[in-house]
Amino acid sequence: MESNVLLVVVMSVAPLVAITLGCVLPALVEGKAVLKALEAMARQPEVADEIRTTLIVSLAMLETTAIYVLLVCLILLFANPLLALLAT
């Protein structure tokens, strides 16, 4: 019985760690991407439109990473198929 309790605790704590890392790391990378894009726009203002477009697409991809992490964590917390196996 104690191994089941330990497994449930691990399956509850793992999504918390994942959502923390899955939100903090993309936010840091987004900030770094914006910083580099602004530096590039300051150096070469004639290509600012292209840099801005590339930046927006990149930020959208980074943000979807955080959304996918949230989705996986919600599945692990509320619809975890392993919990049904433990009940049997």
Distance bins in CASP14 RR format, pairs under 12 A and 6 or more apart:
PFRMAT RR
TARGET T0000
AUTHOR 0000-0000-0000
RMODE 2
METHOD distances of the structure
MODEL  1
1 7 0 0 0 0 0 1 0 0 0 0 0
1 8 0 0 0 0 0 1 0 0 0 0 0
1 86 0 0 0 0 0 1 0 0 0 0 0
2 8 0 0 0 0 0 1 0 0 0 0 0
2 9 0 0 0 0 0 1 0 0 0 0 0
3 9 0 0 0 0 0 1 0 0 0 0 0
3 10 0 0 0 0 0 1 0 0 0 0 0
3 86 0 0 0 0 1 0 0 0 0 0 0
4 10 0 0 0 0 0 1 0 0 0 0 0
4 11 0 0 0 0 0 1 0 0 0 0 0
4 82 0 0 0 0 0 1 0 0 0 0 0
4 83 0 0 0 0 1 0 0 0 0 0 0
4 85 0 0 0 0 0 1 0 0 0 0 0
4 86 1 0 1 0 0 0 0 0 0 0 0
4 87 0 0 0 0 1 0 0 0 0 0 0
4 88 0 0 0 0 0 1 0 0 0 0 0
5 11 0 0 0 0 0 1 0 0 0 0 0
5 12 0 0 0 0 0 1 0 0 0 0 0
5 86 0 0 0 0 1 0 0 0 0 0 0
6 12 0 0 0 0 0 1 0 0 0 0 0
6 13 0 0 0 0 0 1 0 0 0 0 0
6 86 0 0 0 0 0 1 0 0 0 0 0
7 13 0 0 0 0 0 1 0 0 0 0 0
7 14 0 0 0 0 0 1 0 0 0 0 0
7 80 0 0 0 0 0 1 0 0 0 0 0
7 82 1 0 0 1 0 0 0 0 0 0 0
7 83 0 0 0 0 1 0 0 0 0 0 0
7 85 0 0 0 0 1 0 0 0 0 0 0
7 86 1 0 0 1 0 0 0 0 0 0 0
7 87 0 0 0 0 0 1 0 0 0 0 0
8 14 0 0 0 0 0 1 0 0 0 0 0
8 76 0 0 0 0 0 1 0 0 0 0 0
8 77 0 0 0 0 0 1 0 0 0 0 0
8 80 0 0 0 0 1 0 0 0 0 0 0
8 82 0 0 0 0 1 0 0 0 0 0 0
8 83 1 0 0 1 0 0 0 0 0 0 0
8 85 0 0 0 0 0 1 0 0 0 0 0
8 86 1 0 0 1 0 0 0 0 0 0 0
8 87 0 0 0 0 0 1 0 0 0 0 0
9 15 0 0 0 0 0 1 0 0 0 0 0
9 16 0 0 0 0 0 1 0 0 0 0 0
9 86 0 0 0 0 0 1 0 0 0 0 0
10 16 0 0 0 0 0 1 0 0 0 0 0
10 17 0 0 0 0 0 1 0 0 0 0 0
10 76 0 0 0 0 0 1 0 0 0 0 0
10 80 0 0 0 0 0 1 0 0 0 0 0
10 82 0 0 0 0 0 1 0 0 0 0 0
10 83 0 0 0 0 0 1 0 0 0 0 0
10 86 0 0 0 0 0 1 0 0 0 0 0
11 17 0 0 0 0 0 1 0 0 0 0 0
11 18 0 0 0 0 0 1 0 0 0 0 0
11 73 0 0 0 0 0 1 0 0 0 0 0
11 75 0 0 0 0 0 1 0 0 0 0 0
11 76 1 0 0 1 0 0 0 0 0 0 0
11 77 0 0 0 0 1 0 0 0 0 0 0
11 78 0 0 0 0 0 1 0 0 0 0 0
11 79 0 0 0 0 0 1 0 0 0 0 0
11 80 1 0 0 1 0 0 0 0 0 0 0
11 81 0 0 0 0 0 1 0 0 0 0 0
11 82 1 0 0 1 0 0 0 0 0 0 0
11 83 1 0 0 1 0 0 0 0 0 0 0
11 84 0 0 0 0 0 1 0 0 0 0 0
11 85 0 0 0 0 0 1 0 0 0 0 0
11 86 0 0 0 0 1 0 0 0 0 0 0
12 18 0 0 0 0 0 1 0 0 0 0 0
12 19 0 0 0 0 0 1 0 0 0 0 0
12 73 0 0 0 0 0 1 0 0 0 0 0
12 76 0 0 0 0 1 0 0 0 0 0 0
12 77 1 0 0 1 0 0 0 0 0 0 0
12 78 0 0 0 0 0 1 0 0 0 0 0
12 80 0 0 0 0 1 0 0 0 0 0 0
12 82 0 0 0 0 0 1 0 0 0 0 0
12 83 0 0 0 0 1 0 0 0 0 0 0
13 19 0 0 0 0 0 1 0 0 0 0 0
13 20 0 0 0 0 0 1 0 0 0 0 0
13 73 0 0 0 0 0 1 0 0 0 0 0
13 76 0 0 0 0 0 1 0 0 0 0 0
13 77 0 0 0 0 0 1 0 0 0 0 0
14 20 0 0 0 0 0 1 0 0 0 0 0
14 21 0 0 0 0 0 1 0 0 0 0 0
14 69 0 0 0 0 0 1 0 0 0 0 0
14 72 0 0 0 0 0 1 0 0 0 0 0
14 73 0 0 0 0 1 0 0 0 0 0 0
14 75 0 0 0 0 0 1 0 0 0 0 0
14 76 1 0 0 1 0 0 0 0 0 0 0
14 77 0 0 0 0 1 0 0 0 0 0 0
14 80 0 0 0 0 0 1 0 0 0 0 0
14 82 0 0 0 0 0 1 0 0 0 0 0
15 21 0 0 0 0 0 1 0 0 0 0 0
15 22 0 0 0 0 0 1 0 0 0 0 0
15 23 0 0 0 0 0 1 0 0 0 0 0
15 69 0 0 0 0 1 0 0 0 0 0 0
15 70 0 0 0 0 1 0 0 0 0 0 0
15 71 0 0 0 0 0 1 0 0 0 0 0
15 72 1 0 0 1 0 0 0 0 0 0 0
15 73 1 1 0 0 0 0 0 0 0 0 0
15 74 1 0 0 1 0 0 0 0 0 0 0
15 75 0 0 0 0 1 0 0 0 0 0 0
15 76 1 0 1 0 0 0 0 0 0 0 0
15 77 1 0 1 0 0 0 0 0 0 0 0
15 78 0 0 0 0 1 0 0 0 0 0 0
15 79 0 0 0 0 0 1 0 0 0 0 0
15 80 0 0 0 0 1 0 0 0 0 0 0
16 22 0 0 0 0 0 1 0 0 0 0 0
16 23 0 0 0 0 0 1 0 0 0 0 0
16 69 0 0 0 0 0 1 0 0 0 0 0
16 73 1 0 0 1 0 0 0 0 0 0 0
16 74 0 0 0 0 0 1 0 0 0 0 0
16 76 0 0 0 0 1 0 0 0 0 0 0
16 77 0 0 0 0 1 0 0 0 0 0 0
17 23 0 0 0 0 0 1 0 0 0 0 0
17 24 0 0 0 0 0 1 0 0 0 0 0
17 25 0 0 0 0 0 1 0 0 0 0 0
17 69 0 0 0 0 0 1 0 0 0 0 0
17 73 0 0 0 0 1 0 0 0 0 0 0
17 76 0 0 0 0 0 1 0 0 0 0 0
18 24 0 0 0 0 0 1 0 0 0 0 0
18 25 0 0 0 0 0 1 0 0 0 0 0
18 65 0 0 0 0 0 1 0 0 0 0 0
18 66 0 0 0 0 0 1 0 0 0 0 0
18 68 0 0 0 0 0 1 0 0 0 0 0
18 69 1 0 0 1 0 0 0 0 0 0 0
18 70 0 0 0 0 1 0 0 0 0 0 0
18 71 0 0 0 0 0 1 0 0 0 0 0
18 72 1 0 0 1 0 0 0 0 0 0 0
18 73 1 0 1 0 0 0 0 0 0 0 0
18 74 0 0 0 0 0 1 0 0 0 0 0
18 75 0 0 0 0 0 1 0 0 0 0 0
18 76 1 0 0 1 0 0 0 0 0 0 0
18 77 0 0 0 0 0 1 0 0 0 0 0
19 25 0 0 0 0 0 1 0 0 0 0 0
19 26 0 0 0 0 0 1 0 0 0 0 0
19 66 0 0 0 0 1 0 0 0 0 0 0
19 67 0 0 0 0 0 1 0 0 0 0 0
19 68 0 0 0 0 0 1 0 0 0 0 0
19 69 1 0 0 1 0 0 0 0 0 0 0
19 70 1 0 0 1 0 0 0 0 0 0 0
19 71 0 0 0 0 0 1 0 0 0 0 0
19 72 0 0 0 0 1 0 0 0 0 0 0
19 73 1 0 1 0 0 0 0 0 0 0 0
19 74 0 0 0 0 1 0 0 0 0 0 0
19 75 0 0 0 0 0 1 0 0 0 0 0
19 76 0 0 0 0 1 0 0 0 0 0 0
19 77 0 0 0 0 1 0 0 0 0 0 0
20 26 0 0 0 0 0 1 0 0 0 0 0
20 27 0 0 0 0 0 1 0 0 0 0 0
20 66 0 0 0 0 0 1 0 0 0 0 0
20 69 0 0 0 0 1 0 0 0 0 0 0
20 70 0 0 0 0 0 1 0 0 0 0 0
20 73 0 0 0 0 1 0 0 0 0 0 0
21 27 0 0 0 0 0 1 0 0 0 0 0
21 28 0 0 0 0 0 1 0 0 0 0 0
21 29 0 0 0 0 0 1 0 0 0 0 0
21 65 0 0 0 0 0 1 0 0 0 0 0
21 66 0 0 0 0 0 1 0 0 0 0 0
21 69 1 0 0 1 0 0 0 0 0 0 0
21 70 0 0 0 0 0 1 0 0 0 0 0
21 72 0 0 0 0 0 1 0 0 0 0 0
21 73 0 0 0 0 0 1 0 0 0 0 0
22 28 0 0 0 0 0 1 0 0 0 0 0
22 29 0 0 0 0 0 1 0 0 0 0 0
22 30 0 0 0 0 0 1 0 0 0 0 0
22 62 0 0 0 0 0 1 0 0 0 0 0
22 63 0 0 0 0 0 1 0 0 0 0 0
22 64 0 0 0 0 0 1 0 0 0 0 0
22 65 1 0 0 1 0 0 0 0 0 0 0
22 66 1 0 1 0 0 0 0 0 0 0 0
22 67 0 0 0 0 1 0 0 0 0 0 0
22 68 0 0 0 0 1 0 0 0 0 0 0
22 69 1 0 1 0 0 0 0 0 0 0 0
22 70 0 0 0 0 1 0 0 0 0 0 0
22 71 0 0 0 0 0 1 0 0 0 0 0
22 72 0 0 0 0 1 0 0 0 0 0 0
22 73 0 0 0 0 1 0 0 0 0 0 0
23 29 0 0 0 0 0 1 0 0 0 0 0
23 30 0 0 0 0 0 1 0 0 0 0 0
23 62 0 0 0 0 0 1 0 0 0 0 0
23 63 0 0 0 0 0 1 0 0 0 0 0
23 65 0 0 0 0 1 0 0 0 0 0 0
23 66 1 0 1 0 0 0 0 0 0 0 0
23 67 0 0 0 0 1 0 0 0 0 0 0
23 68 0 0 0 0 0 1 0 0 0 0 0
23 69 1 0 0 1 0 0 0 0 0 0 0
23 70 1 0 0 1 0 0 0 0 0 0 0
23 73 0 0 0 0 1 0 0 0 0 0 0
24 30 0 0 0 0 0 1 0 0 0 0 0
24 31 0 0 0 0 0 1 0 0 0 0 0
24 65 0 0 0 0 0 1 0 0 0 0 0
24 66 0 0 0 0 1 0 0 0 0 0 0
24 69 0 0 0 0 0 1 0 0 0 0 0
25 31 0 0 0 0 0 1 0 0 0 0 0
25 32 0 0 0 0 0 1 0 0 0 0 0
25 62 0 0 0 0 1 0 0 0 0 0 0
25 65 0 0 0 0 1 0 0 0 0 0 0
25 66 0 0 0 0 1 0 0 0 0 0 0
25 69 0 0 0 0 1 0 0 0 0 0 0
26 32 0 0 0 0 0 1 0 0 0 0 0
26 33 0 0 0 0 1 0 0 0 0 0 0
26 58 0 0 0 0 0 1 0 0 0 0 0
26 59 0 0 0 0 1 0 0 0 0 0 0
26 60 0 0 0 0 0 1 0 0 0 0 0
26 61 0 0 0 0 1 0 0 0 0 0 0
26 62 1 0 1 0 0 0 0 0 0 0 0
26 63 1 0 0 1 0 0 0 0 0 0 0
26 64 0 0 0 0 1 0 0 0 0 0 0
26 65 1 0 1 0 0 0 0 0 0 0 0
26 66 1 0 1 0 0 0 0 0 0 0 0
26 67 0 0 0 0 1 0 0 0 0 0 0
26 68 0 0 0 0 0 1 0 0 0 0 0
26 69 0 0 0 0 1 0 0 0 0 0 0
26 70 0 0 0 0 0 1 0 0 0 0 0
27 33 0 0 0 0 0 1 0 0 0 0 0
27 34 0 0 0 0 0 1 0 0 0 0 0
27 59 0 0 0 0 0 1 0 0 0 0 0
27 62 0 0 0 0 1 0 0 0 0 0 0
27 63 0 0 0 0 1 0 0 0 0 0 0
27 65 0 0 0 0 0 1 0 0 0 0 0
27 66 1 0 0 1 0 0 0 0 0 0 0
27 69 0 0 0 0 0 1 0 0 0 0 0
28 34 0 0 0 0 0 1 0 0 0 0 0
28 35 0 0 0 0 0 1 0 0 0 0 0
28 62 0 0 0 0 1 0 0 0 0 0 0
28 66 0 0 0 0 0 1 0 0 0 0 0
29 35 0 0 0 0 0 1 0 0 0 0 0
29 36 0 0 0 0 0 1 0 0 0 0 0
29 58 0 0 0 0 1 0 0 0 0 0 0
29 59 0 0 0 0 1 0 0 0 0 0 0
29 61 0 0 0 0 0 1 0 0 0 0 0
29 62 1 0 1 0 0 0 0 0 0 0 0
29 63 0 0 0 0 0 1 0 0 0 0 0
29 65 0 0 0 0 1 0 0 0 0 0 0
29 66 0 0 0 0 0 1 0 0 0 0 0
30 36 0 0 0 0 0 1 0 0 0 0 0
30 37 0 0 0 0 0 1 0 0 0 0 0
30 55 0 0 0 0 1 0 0 0 0 0 0
30 56 0 0 0 0 0 1 0 0 0 0 0
30 58 0 0 0 0 1 0 0 0 0 0 0
30 59 1 0 1 0 0 0 0 0 0 0 0
30 60 0 0 0 0 0 1 0 0 0 0 0
30 61 0 0 0 0 0 1 0 0 0 0 0
30 62 1 0 1 0 0 0 0 0 0 0 0
30 63 1 0 0 1 0 0 0 0 0 0 0
30 64 0 0 0 0 0 1 0 0 0 0 0
30 65 0 0 0 0 1 0 0 0 0 0 0
30 66 0 0 0 0 1 0 0 0 0 0 0
31 37 0 0 0 0 1 0 0 0 0 0 0
31 38 0 0 0 0 1 0 0 0 0 0 0
31 39 0 0 0 0 0 1 0 0 0 0 0
31 55 0 0 0 0 0 1 0 0 0 0 0
31 58 0 0 0 0 0 1 0 0 0 0 0
31 59 0 0 0 0 1 0 0 0 0 0 0
31 62 0 0 0 0 1 0 0 0 0 0 0
31 63 0 0 0 0 0 1 0 0 0 0 0
32 38 0 0 0 0 0 1 0 0 0 0 0
32 39 0 0 0 0 0 1 0 0 0 0 0
32 55 0 0 0 0 0 1 0 0 0 0 0
32 58 0 0 0 0 0 1 0 0 0 0 0
32 59 0 0 0 0 0 1 0 0 0 0 0
32 62 0 0 0 0 0 1 0 0 0 0 0
33 39 0 0 0 0 0 1 0 0 0 0 0
33 40 0 0 0 0 0 1 0 0 0 0 0
33 51 0 0 0 0 0 1 0 0 0 0 0
33 52 0 0 0 0 0 1 0 0 0 0 0
33 54 0 0 0 0 1 0 0 0 0 0 0
33 55 1 0 0 1 0 0 0 0 0 0 0
33 56 0 0 0 0 0 1 0 0 0 0 0
33 57 0 0 0 0 0 1 0 0 0 0 0
33 58 1 0 1 0 0 0 0 0 0 0 0
33 59 1 0 0 1 0 0 0 0 0 0 0
33 60 0 0 0 0 0 1 0 0 0 0 0
33 61 0 0 0 0 0 1 0 0 0 0 0
33 62 1 0 0 1 0 0 0 0 0 0 0
33 63 0 0 0 0 0 1 0 0 0 0 0
34 40 0 0 0 0 0 1 0 0 0 0 0
34 41 0 0 0 0 0 1 0 0 0 0 0
34 51 0 0 0 0 0 1 0 0 0 0 0
34 52 0 0 0 0 0 1 0 0 0 0 0
34 54 0 0 0 0 0 1 0 0 0 0 0
34 55 1 0 0 1 0 0 0 0 0 0 0
34 56 0 0 0 0 0 1 0 0 0 0 0
34 58 0 0 0 0 1 0 0 0 0 0 0
34 59 1 0 0 1 0 0 0 0 0 0 0
34 62 0 0 0 0 0 1 0 0 0 0 0
35 41 0 0 0 0 0 1 0 0 0 0 0
35 42 0 0 0 0 0 1 0 0 0 0 0
35 55 0 0 0 0 0 1 0 0 0 0 0
36 42 0 0 0 0 0 1 0 0 0 0 0
36 43 0 0 0 0 0 1 0 0 0 0 0
36 51 0 0 0 0 1 0 0 0 0 0 0
36 54 0 0 0 0 0 1 0 0 0 0 0
36 55 0 0 0 0 1 0 0 0 0 0 0
36 58 0 0 0 0 0 1 0 0 0 0 0
36 59 0 0 0 0 0 1 0 0 0 0 0
37 43 0 0 0 0 0 1 0 0 0 0 0
37 44 0 0 0 0 0 1 0 0 0 0 0
37 47 0 0 0 0 0 1 0 0 0 0 0
37 48 0 0 0 0 1 0 0 0 0 0 0
37 49 0 0 0 0 0 1 0 0 0 0 0
37 50 0 0 0 0 0 1 0 0 0 0 0
37 51 1 0 1 0 0 0 0 0 0 0 0
37 52 1 0 0 1 0 0 0 0 0 0 0
37 53 0 0 0 0 0 1 0 0 0 0 0
37 54 1 0 0 1 0 0 0 0 0 0 0
37 55 1 0 1 0 0 0 0 0 0 0 0
37 56 0 0 0 0 1 0 0 0 0 0 0
37 57 0 0 0 0 0 1 0 0 0 0 0
37 58 0 0 0 0 1 0 0 0 0 0 0
37 59 0 0 0 0 1 0 0 0 0 0 0
38 44 0 0 0 0 0 1 0 0 0 0 0
38 45 0 0 0 0 0 1 0 0 0 0 0
38 48 0 0 0 0 1 0 0 0 0 0 0
38 51 0 0 0 0 1 0 0 0 0 0 0
38 52 0 0 0 0 1 0 0 0 0 0 0
38 55 0 0 0 0 1 0 0 0 0 0 0
39 45 0 0 0 0 0 1 0 0 0 0 0
39 48 0 0 0 0 0 1 0 0 0 0 0
39 51 0 0 0 0 1 0 0 0 0 0 0
39 55 0 0 0 0 0 1 0 0 0 0 0
40 46 0 0 0 0 0 1 0 0 0 0 0
40 47 1 0 0 1 0 0 0 0 0 0 0
40 48 0 0 0 0 1 0 0 0 0 0 0
40 49 0 0 0 0 0 1 0 0 0 0 0
40 50 0 0 0 0 1 0 0 0 0 0 0
40 51 1 0 1 0 0 0 0 0 0 0 0
40 52 0 0 0 0 1 0 0 0 0 0 0
40 54 0 0 0 0 1 0 0 0 0 0 0
40 55 0 0 0 0 1 0 0 0 0 0 0
41 47 1 0 0 1 0 0 0 0 0 0 0
41 48 1 0 1 0 0 0 0 0 0 0 0
41 49 0 0 0 0 1 0 0 0 0 0 0
41 50 0 0 0 0 1 0 0 0 0 0 0
41 51 1 0 1 0 0 0 0 0 0 0 0
41 52 1 0 0 1 0 0 0 0 0 0 0
41 53 0 0 0 0 0 1 0 0 0 0 0
41 54 0 0 0 0 0 1 0 0 0 0 0
41 55 0 0 0 0 1 0 0 0 0 0 0
42 48 0 0 0 0 1 0 0 0 0 0 0
42 51 0 0 0 0 0 1 0 0 0 0 0
43 51 0 0 0 0 1 0 0 0 0 0 0
44 50 0 0 0 0 1 0 0 0 0 0 0
44 51 1 0 0 1 0 0 0 0 0 0 0
45 51 0 0 0 0 1 0 0 0 0 0 0
45 52 0 0 0 0 0 1 0 0 0 0 0
47 53 0 0 0 0 0 1 0 0 0 0 0
47 54 0 0 0 0 1 0 0 0 0 0 0
47 55 0 0 0 0 0 1 0 0 0 0 0
48 54 0 0 0 0 0 1 0 0 0 0 0
48 55 0 0 0 0 0 1 0 0 0 0 0
49 55 0 0 0 0 0 1 0 0 0 0 0
49 56 0 0 0 0 0 1 0 0 0 0 0
50 56 0 0 0 0 0 1 0 0 0 0 0
50 57 0 0 0 0 0 1 0 0 0 0 0
51 57 0 0 0 0 0 1 0 0 0 0 0
51 58 0 0 0 0 0 1 0 0 0 0 0
52 58 0 0 0 0 0 1 0 0 0 0 0
52 59 0 0 0 0 0 1 0 0 0 0 0
53 59 0 0 0 0 0 1 0 0 0 0 0
53 60 0 0 0 0 0 1 0 0 0 0 0
54 60 0 0 0 0 0 1 0 0 0 0 0
54 61 0 0 0 0 0 1 0 0 0 0 0
55 61 0 0 0 0 0 1 0 0 0 0 0
55 62 0 0 0 0 0 1 0 0 0 0 0
56 62 0 0 0 0 0 1 0 0 0 0 0
56 63 0 0 0 0 0 1 0 0 0 0 0
57 63 0 0 0 0 0 1 0 0 0 0 0
57 64 0 0 0 0 0 1 0 0 0 0 0
58 64 0 0 0 0 0 1 0 0 0 0 0
58 65 0 0 0 0 0 1 0 0 0 0 0
59 65 0 0 0 0 0 1 0 0 0 0 0
59 66 0 0 0 0 0 1 0 0 0 0 0
60 66 0 0 0 0 0 1 0 0 0 0 0
60 67 0 0 0 0 0 1 0 0 0 0 0
61 67 0 0 0 0 0 1 0 0 0 0 0
61 68 0 0 0 0 0 1 0 0 0 0 0
62 68 0 0 0 0 0 1 0 0 0 0 0
62 69 0 0 0 0 0 1 0 0 0 0 0
63 69 0 0 0 0 0 1 0 0 0 0 0
63 70 0 0 0 0 0 1 0 0 0 0 0
64 70 0 0 0 0 0 1 0 0 0 0 0
64 71 0 0 0 0 0 1 0 0 0 0 0
65 71 0 0 0 0 0 1 0 0 0 0 0
65 72 0 0 0 0 0 1 0 0 0 0 0
66 72 0 0 0 0 0 1 0 0 0 0 0
66 73 0 0 0 0 0 1 0 0 0 0 0
67 73 0 0 0 0 0 1 0 0 0 0 0
67 74 0 0 0 0 0 1 0 0 0 0 0
68 74 0 0 0 0 0 1 0 0 0 0 0
68 75 0 0 0 0 0 1 0 0 0 0 0
69 75 0 0 0 0 0 1 0 0 0 0 0
69 76 0 0 0 0 0 1 0 0 0 0 0
70 76 0 0 0 0 0 1 0 0 0 0 0
70 77 0 0 0 0 0 1 0 0 0 0 0
71 77 0 0 0 0 0 1 0 0 0 0 0
71 78 0 0 0 0 0 1 0 0 0 0 0
71 79 0 0 0 0 0 1 0 0 0 0 0
72 78 0 0 0 0 0 1 0 0 0 0 0
72 79 0 0 0 0 0 1 0 0 0 0 0
72 80 0 0 0 0 0 1 0 0 0 0 0
73 79 0 0 0 0 0 1 0 0 0 0 0
73 80 0 0 0 0 0 1 0 0 0 0 0
74 80 0 0 0 0 0 1 0 0 0 0 0
75 81 0 0 0 0 1 0 0 0 0 0 0
75 82 0 0 0 0 0 1 0 0 0 0 0
75 83 0 0 0 0 0 1 0 0 0 0 0
76 82 0 0 0 0 1 0 0 0 0 0 0
76 83 0 0 0 0 1 0 0 0 0 0 0
77 83 0 0 0 0 1 0 0 0 0 0 0
80 86 0 0 0 0 1 0 0 0 0 0 0
80 87 0 0 0 0 0 1 0 0 0 0 0
81 87 0 0 0 0 0 1 0 0 0 0 0
82 88 0 0 0 0 0 1 0 0 0 0 0
END
